[in-house]
Amino acid sequence: MLKPLLTVAFAATTLSFMAHADDAAHEPADKMDILAGAWSWEHKTVIPGSEMFGGIEQESNVDCVTEEMKPFTVQSLINELTASIPKELGQKCLVQDVVDNEEGFDFNLVCSGPYTGSAKGKATFYSPEKIAIKADGQLTLLGGASSGPFSMDAKAERVGACPATKG
């Protein structure tokens, strides 16, 4: 159960930056304007109670982002990733209060379910091919079985085209 939540937390923040579109009133606040292609990402995440699952989570991976997946939003990514957590557990995370800043945007992540709490995040947009994310907050695991600080530090960079798929 920890692995999907870590993936959600990472995804919620990894691609969390906003393009400054001319028609911002019609764009989702958490829209992400990145280039399609292969993206290499890595993150370090600390979640209360994670010592039950081996401690601090560190992961790196390469994922393919296609044009068909656009427009990217933080919330749609969270919805997709939390879909793998059994519905009866009731895990939900919402991206809220997205505010532009000079480097990207700030946001709040609010979660309910087995992991309950909130985090303040900052998405830094270096280019359409490179981003960084930092989030810090408090989480409670399983109604109080464990609680404490949550932190996540992530970065992602486009590394080229997606590999061709065999069909």
ChimeraX commands (.cxc) that place a marker at each C-alpha (Angstrom):
marker #1 position 0.00,0.00,0.00 radius 0.5
marker #1 position 2.92,2.36,0.62 radius 0.5
marker #1 position 4.32,2.02,-2.90 radius 0.5
marker #1 position 1.15,3.31,-4.69 radius 0.5
marker #1 position 0.90,6.23,-2.26 radius 0.5
marker #1 position 4.55,7.14,-2.79 radius 0.5
marker #1 position 3.93,7.00,-6.53 radius 0.5
marker #1 position 0.90,9.27,-6.07 radius 0.5
marker #1 position 2.85,11.71,-3.94 radius 0.5
marker #1 position 5.64,11.78,-6.46 radius 0.5
marker #1 position 3.34,12.10,-9.43 radius 0.5
marker #1 position 1.36,14.79,-7.76 radius 0.5
marker #1 position 4.49,16.81,-7.46 radius 0.5
marker #1 position 6.85,15.57,-10.17 radius 0.5
marker #1 position 5.02,17.16,-13.07 radius 0.5
marker #1 position 3.47,19.97,-11.05 radius 0.5
marker #1 position 4.31,23.18,-12.85 radius 0.5
marker #1 position 2.22,25.61,-14.81 radius 0.5
marker #1 position 2.64,27.20,-18.20 radius 0.5
marker #1 position 1.75,30.86,-18.35 radius 0.5
marker #1 position -0.91,30.62,-21.04 radius 0.5
marker #1 position -2.52,33.65,-22.63 radius 0.5
marker #1 position -5.95,32.16,-22.01 radius 0.5
marker #1 position -5.35,31.24,-18.36 radius 0.5
marker #1 position -9.02,31.69,-17.43 radius 0.5
marker #1 position -9.87,28.60,-19.54 radius 0.5
marker #1 position -6.90,26.48,-18.48 radius 0.5
marker #1 position -6.89,24.26,-15.39 radius 0.5
marker #1 position -4.84,25.92,-12.63 radius 0.5
marker #1 position -2.64,22.84,-12.36 radius 0.5
marker #1 position -1.99,22.44,-16.11 radius 0.5
marker #1 position 1.50,21.23,-16.96 radius 0.5
marker #1 position 3.20,22.30,-20.17 radius 0.5
marker #1 position 5.99,19.80,-20.75 radius 0.5
marker #1 position 7.34,18.21,-23.91 radius 0.5
marker #1 position 6.36,14.69,-24.84 radius 0.5
marker #1 position 9.09,12.07,-24.71 radius 0.5
marker #1 position 10.99,9.88,-22.31 radius 0.5
marker #1 position 11.34,11.45,-18.84 radius 0.5
marker #1 position 13.88,10.34,-16.27 radius 0.5
marker #1 position 12.80,11.07,-12.71 radius 0.5
marker #1 position 14.06,10.40,-9.23 radius 0.5
marker #1 position 12.68,11.14,-5.81 radius 0.5
marker #1 position 13.32,10.73,-2.13 radius 0.5
marker #1 position 10.20,10.50,0.02 radius 0.5
marker #1 position 9.81,10.21,3.79 radius 0.5
marker #1 position 6.39,9.16,5.09 radius 0.5
marker #1 position 5.47,8.55,8.75 radius 0.5
marker #1 position 5.42,4.83,9.46 radius 0.5
marker #1 position 7.56,4.06,6.41 radius 0.5
marker #1 position 10.01,2.22,8.65 radius 0.5
marker #1 position 7.42,-0.60,8.61 radius 0.5
marker #1 position 8.09,-0.87,4.88 radius 0.5
marker #1 position 11.85,-0.44,4.81 radius 0.5
marker #1 position 12.29,3.26,5.62 radius 0.5
marker #1 position 12.90,6.18,3.30 radius 0.5
marker #1 position 11.66,5.61,-0.24 radius 0.5
marker #1 position 14.07,6.42,-3.03 radius 0.5
marker #1 position 13.27,5.62,-6.60 radius 0.5
marker #1 position 14.28,6.47,-10.12 radius 0.5
marker #1 position 12.59,5.55,-13.35 radius 0.5
marker #1 position 12.07,6.50,-16.99 radius 0.5
marker #1 position 8.47,7.03,-18.14 radius 0.5
marker #1 position 7.07,7.89,-21.55 radius 0.5
marker #1 position 4.87,10.98,-21.87 radius 0.5
marker #1 position 2.92,11.10,-25.15 radius 0.5
marker #1 position 1.08,13.94,-26.93 radius 0.5
marker #1 position -2.15,11.96,-26.47 radius 0.5
marker #1 position -1.76,12.33,-22.69 radius 0.5
marker #1 position -2.07,16.13,-22.89 radius 0.5
marker #1 position -3.24,18.36,-21.35 radius 0.5
marker #1 position -1.44,17.23,-18.24 radius 0.5
marker #1 position -2.83,18.28,-14.89 radius 0.5
marker #1 position -1.65,17.34,-11.45 radius 0.5
marker #1 position -5.16,16.29,-10.43 radius 0.5
marker #1 position -5.73,13.98,-13.41 radius 0.5
marker #1 position -2.41,12.31,-12.68 radius 0.5
marker #1 position -3.39,11.80,-9.04 radius 0.5
marker #1 position -6.77,10.40,-10.04 radius 0.5
marker #1 position -5.14,7.92,-12.41 radius 0.5
marker #1 position -2.53,6.78,-9.91 radius 0.5
marker #1 position -4.88,6.49,-6.94 radius 0.5
marker #1 position -7.15,4.31,-9.08 radius 0.5
marker #1 position -4.75,1.43,-8.35 radius 0.5
marker #1 position -5.41,1.73,-4.59 radius 0.5
marker #1 position -8.44,-0.40,-3.68 radius 0.5
marker #1 position -11.51,1.86,-3.60 radius 0.5
marker #1 position -12.67,0.41,-0.29 radius 0.5
marker #1 position -9.62,2.03,1.38 radius 0.5
marker #1 position -10.94,5.45,0.37 radius 0.5
marker #1 position -7.59,7.12,-0.34 radius 0.5
marker #1 position -8.07,10.53,-1.99 radius 0.5
marker #1 position -5.60,13.30,-2.61 radius 0.5
marker #1 position -6.56,16.71,-3.98 radius 0.5
marker #1 position -4.36,19.43,-5.42 radius 0.5
marker #1 position -5.62,22.77,-4.14 radius 0.5
marker #1 position -4.72,26.45,-3.97 radius 0.5
marker #1 position -2.42,26.53,-7.02 radius 0.5
marker #1 position -0.64,29.91,-7.14 radius 0.5
marker #1 position 1.80,31.03,-9.84 radius 0.5
marker #1 position 5.24,32.16,-8.78 radius 0.5
marker #1 position 8.29,33.35,-10.76 radius 0.5
marker #1 position 9.71,29.81,-11.03 radius 0.5
marker #1 position 6.56,27.72,-11.55 radius 0.5
marker #1 position 3.82,27.40,-8.96 radius 0.5
marker #1 position 3.01,26.64,-5.35 radius 0.5
marker #1 position 0.23,24.24,-4.34 radius 0.5
marker #1 position -1.30,22.35,-1.44 radius 0.5
marker #1 position -1.81,18.59,-1.49 radius 0.5
marker #1 position -4.59,17.41,0.83 radius 0.5
marker #1 position -5.09,13.67,1.40 radius 0.5
marker #1 position -7.76,11.64,3.18 radius 0.5
marker #1 position -8.06,7.89,3.69 radius 0.5
marker #1 position -5.38,5.58,5.12 radius 0.5
marker #1 position -2.92,8.46,4.71 radius 0.5
marker #1 position -4.47,11.68,5.98 radius 0.5
marker #1 position -2.78,15.06,6.00 radius 0.5
marker #1 position -1.51,17.89,3.90 radius 0.5
marker #1 position 1.66,19.21,2.34 radius 0.5
marker #1 position 2.76,22.50,0.85 radius 0.5
marker #1 position 4.52,22.03,-2.46 radius 0.5
marker #1 position 6.54,24.04,-4.91 radius 0.5
marker #1 position 7.04,23.09,-8.54 radius 0.5
marker #1 position 10.01,24.69,-10.25 radius 0.5
marker #1 position 9.99,24.90,-14.03 radius 0.5
marker #1 position 13.52,25.17,-15.44 radius 0.5
marker #1 position 12.42,24.45,-19.01 radius 0.5
marker #1 position 9.82,22.33,-20.86 radius 0.5
marker #1 position 12.34,19.52,-20.39 radius 0.5
marker #1 position 13.37,19.90,-16.74 radius 0.5
marker #1 position 11.43,20.34,-13.50 radius 0.5
marker #1 position 11.98,19.98,-9.75 radius 0.5
marker #1 position 9.49,19.50,-6.95 radius 0.5
marker #1 position 9.66,19.86,-3.18 radius 0.5
marker #1 position 6.82,19.20,-0.74 radius 0.5
marker #1 position 6.70,19.17,3.05 radius 0.5
marker #1 position 3.81,18.51,5.41 radius 0.5
marker #1 position 2.28,16.23,8.02 radius 0.5
marker #1 position 0.64,12.83,7.48 radius 0.5
marker #1 position -1.14,10.37,9.74 radius 0.5
marker #1 position -1.15,6.69,8.86 radius 0.5
marker #1 position -4.22,4.51,9.43 radius 0.5
marker #1 position -6.08,6.78,11.83 radius 0.5
marker #1 position -3.11,7.48,14.08 radius 0.5
marker #1 position -1.05,4.27,13.96 radius 0.5
marker #1 position 1.82,6.56,13.04 radius 0.5
marker #1 position 2.12,10.24,12.30 radius 0.5
marker #1 position 4.79,12.78,11.58 radius 0.5
marker #1 position 6.49,14.85,8.93 radius 0.5
marker #1 position 6.16,14.03,5.27 radius 0.5
marker #1 position 8.75,15.25,2.78 radius 0.5
marker #1 position 9.41,14.67,-0.87 radius 0.5
marker #1 position 12.18,15.97,-3.05 radius 0.5
marker #1 position 11.99,15.11,-6.74 radius 0.5
marker #1 position 13.37,16.07,-10.10 radius 0.5
marker #1 position 12.53,15.06,-13.65 radius 0.5
marker #1 position 14.24,15.64,-16.96 radius 0.5
marker #1 position 13.33,14.75,-20.54 radius 0.5
marker #1 position 15.96,12.37,-21.92 radius 0.5
marker #1 position 14.78,11.97,-25.51 radius 0.5
marker #1 position 12.08,10.30,-27.53 radius 0.5
marker #1 position 9.94,7.47,-26.22 radius 0.5
marker #1 position 11.10,4.05,-27.33 radius 0.5
marker #1 position 9.20,2.60,-30.27 radius 0.5
marker #1 position 6.56,0.07,-29.25 radius 0.5
marker #1 position 6.04,-3.21,-31.01 radius 0.5
marker #1 position 2.52,-3.66,-32.25 radius 0.5
marker link #1:1,2 radius 0.2
marker link #1:2,3 radius 0.2
marker link #1:3,4 radius 0.2
marker link #1:4,5 radius 0.2
marker link #1:5,6 radius 0.2
marker link #1:6,7 radius 0.2
marker link #1:7,8 radius 0.2
marker link #1:8,9 radius 0.2
marker link #1:9,10 radius 0.2
marker link #1:10,11 radius 0.2
marker link #1:11,12 radius 0.2
marker link #1:12,13 radius 0.2
marker link #1:13,14 radius 0.2
marker link #1:14,15 radius 0.2
marker link #1:15,16 radius 0.2
marker link #1:16,17 radius 0.2
marker link #1:17,18 radius 0.2
marker link #1:18,19 radius 0.2
marker link #1:19,20 radius 0.2
marker link #1:20,21 radius 0.2
marker link #1:21,22 radius 0.2
marker link #1:22,23 radius 0.2
marker link #1:23,24 radius 0.2
marker link #1:24,25 radius 0.2
marker link #1:25,26 radius 0.2
marker link #1:26,27 radius 0.2
marker link #1:27,28 radius 0.2
marker link #1:28,29 radius 0.2
marker link #1:29,30 radius 0.2
marker link #1:30,31 radius 0.2
marker link #1:31,32 radius 0.2
marker link #1:32,33 radius 0.2
marker link #1:33,34 radius 0.2
marker link #1:34,35 radius 0.2
marker link #1:35,36 radius 0.2
marker link #1:36,37 radius 0.2
marker link #1:37,38 radius 0.2
marker link #1:38,39 radius 0.2
marker link #1:39,40 radius 0.2
marker link #1:40,41 radius 0.2
marker link #1:41,42 radius 0.2
marker link #1:42,43 radius 0.2
marker link #1:43,44 radius 0.2
marker link #1:44,45 radius 0.2
marker link #1:45,46 radius 0.2
marker link #1:46,47 radius 0.2
marker link #1:47,48 radius 0.2
marker link #1:48,49 radius 0.2
marker link #1:49,50 radius 0.2
marker link #1:50,51 radius 0.2
marker link #1:51,52 radius 0.2
marker link #1:52,53 radius 0.2
marker link #1:53,54 radius 0.2
marker link #1:54,55 radius 0.2
marker link #1:55,56 radius 0.2
marker link #1:56,57 radius 0.2
marker link #1:57,58 radius 0.2
marker link #1:58,59 radius 0.2
marker link #1:59,60 radius 0.2
marker link #1:60,61 radius 0.2
marker link #1:61,62 radius 0.2
marker link #1:62,63 radius 0.2
marker link #1:63,64 radius 0.2
marker link #1:64,65 radius 0.2
marker link #1:65,66 radius 0.2
marker link #1:66,67 radius 0.2
marker link #1:67,68 radius 0.2
marker link #1:68,69 radius 0.2
marker link #1:69,70 radius 0.2
marker link #1:70,71 radius 0.2
marker link #1:71,72 radius 0.2
marker link #1:72,73 radius 0.2
marker link #1:73,74 radius 0.2
marker link #1:74,75 radius 0.2
marker link #1:75,76 radius 0.2
marker link #1:76,77 radius 0.2
marker link #1:77,78 radius 0.2
marker link #1:78,79 radius 0.2
marker link #1:79,80 radius 0.2
marker link #1:80,81 radius 0.2
marker link #1:81,82 radius 0.2
marker link #1:82,83 radius 0.2
marker link #1:83,84 radius 0.2
marker link #1:84,85 radius 0.2
marker link #1:85,86 radius 0.2
marker link #1:86,87 radius 0.2
marker link #1:87,88 radius 0.2
marker link #1:88,89 radius 0.2
marker link #1:89,90 radius 0.2
marker link #1:90,91 radius 0.2
marker link #1:91,92 radius 0.2
marker link #1:92,93 radius 0.2
marker link #1:93,94 radius 0.2
marker link #1:94,95 radius 0.2
marker link #1:95,96 radius 0.2
marker link #1:96,97 radius 0.2
marker link #1:97,98 radius 0.2
marker link #1:98,99 radius 0.2
marker link #1:99,100 radius 0.2
marker link #1:100,101 radius 0.2
marker link #1:101,102 radius 0.2
marker link #1:102,103 radius 0.2
marker link #1:103,104 radius 0.2
marker link #1:104,105 radius 0.2
marker link #1:105,106 radius 0.2
marker link #1:106,107 radius 0.2
marker link #1:107,108 radius 0.2
marker link #1:108,109 radius 0.2
marker link #1:109,110 radius 0.2
marker link #1:110,111 radius 0.2
marker link #1:111,112 radius 0.2
marker link #1:112,113 radius 0.2
marker link #1:113,114 radius 0.2
marker link #1:114,115 radius 0.2
marker link #1:115,116 radius 0.2
marker link #1:116,117 radius 0.2
marker link #1:117,118 radius 0.2
marker link #1:118,119 radius 0.2
marker link #1:119,120 radius 0.2
marker link #1:120,121 radius 0.2
marker link #1:121,122 radius 0.2
marker link #1:122,123 radius 0.2
marker link #1:123,124 radius 0.2
marker link #1:124,125 radius 0.2
marker link #1:125,126 radius 0.2
marker link #1:126,127 radius 0.2
marker link #1:127,128 radius 0.2
marker link #1:128,129 radius 0.2
marker link #1:129,130 radius 0.2
marker link #1:130,131 radius 0.2
marker link #1:131,132 radius 0.2
marker link #1:132,133 radius 0.2
marker link #1:133,134 radius 0.2
marker link #1:134,135 radius 0.2
marker link #1:135,136 radius 0.2
marker link #1:136,137 radius 0.2
marker link #1:137,138 radius 0.2
marker link #1:138,139 radius 0.2
marker link #1:139,140 radius 0.2
marker link #1:140,141 radius 0.2
marker link #1:141,142 radius 0.2
marker link #1:142,143 radius 0.2
marker link #1:143,144 radius 0.2
marker link #1:144,145 radius 0.2
marker link #1:145,146 radius 0.2
marker link #1:146,147 radius 0.2
marker link #1:147,148 radius 0.2
marker link #1:148,149 radius 0.2
marker link #1:149,150 radius 0.2
marker link #1:150,151 radius 0.2
marker link #1:151,152 radius 0.2
marker link #1:152,153 radius 0.2
marker link #1:153,154 radius 0.2
marker link #1:154,155 radius 0.2
marker link #1:155,156 radius 0.2
marker link #1:156,157 radius 0.2
marker link #1:157,158 radius 0.2
marker link #1:158,159 radius 0.2
marker link #1:159,160 radius 0.2
marker link #1:160,161 radius 0.2
marker link #1:161,162 radius 0.2
marker link #1:162,163 radius 0.2
marker link #1:163,164 radius 0.2
marker link #1:164,165 radius 0.2
marker link #1:165,166 radius 0.2
marker link #1:166,167 radius 0.2
view
